[in-house]
Amino acid sequence: MASLRHRNRWVVLGLCLVLGAMVVLVSNSVSIYNLVCRVTGLGGTTQVATQAKADAIAAEGKTFPLVTVRFNADVNGDIPWSFYPVQRQVRVQIGVPQTIYFRAVNHSSQRVTGTATFNVTPFQVGPYFDKIECFCFTEQTLEPGQSVEMPVRFFVDPSILKDPDGRDFKTITLSYTFFRAKDQAGGTPQASNNGASSTSLN
């Protein structure tokens, strides 16, 4: 009888541990998912790089093919901004950094803070699309009526040429969607176009 009670205690303890682990995973699922996306490029998530990495690629002295990078910009309906790329597309050499700009205009009579979600398509390009500088790294605050140009400095990692799933892509689309910052909107931004008004210049 004592042995049965002992086994039952272990069963209950095990179930409690499993339940606790599930609670921790659920409560941190967004953070875990974002981390996995950043590391693997899942869902077209771009990577963060440094100028030093770009300089190291340039120091190799190799010439890589050209690709076309197109730009798409959307805003969620809850943010009173216009948002669009200054250039619709650029031709860039793989491995060579390029700086382009997006413009945002606050049409409201109030200060508005926004945050941008982003991805690239085809999704397989995500692990090789490196951003050195981007407005999406931080929240952006626009005063009433303010218009700003926001830079993105990026390059395509030459490693893509060794990937059977990525080396044949000739066109890449970099997309952003601006939302109100969560402390203004009362919720966490989600990368969805549902209810969004598009200012795409594709």
PyMOL commands that set and color helices and strands:
alter all, ss='L'
color gray80, all
select helices_A, chain A and resi 2-27+29-40+42-44+51-59+123-128+135-137+158-162+182-185
alter helices_A, ss='H'
color red, helices_A
select strands_A, chain A and resi 47-48+66-76+81-85+89-93+98-106+112-121+129-134+140-142+147-156+171-180+196-198
alter strands_A, ss='S'
color yellow, strands_A
deselect
rebuild
show_as cartoon
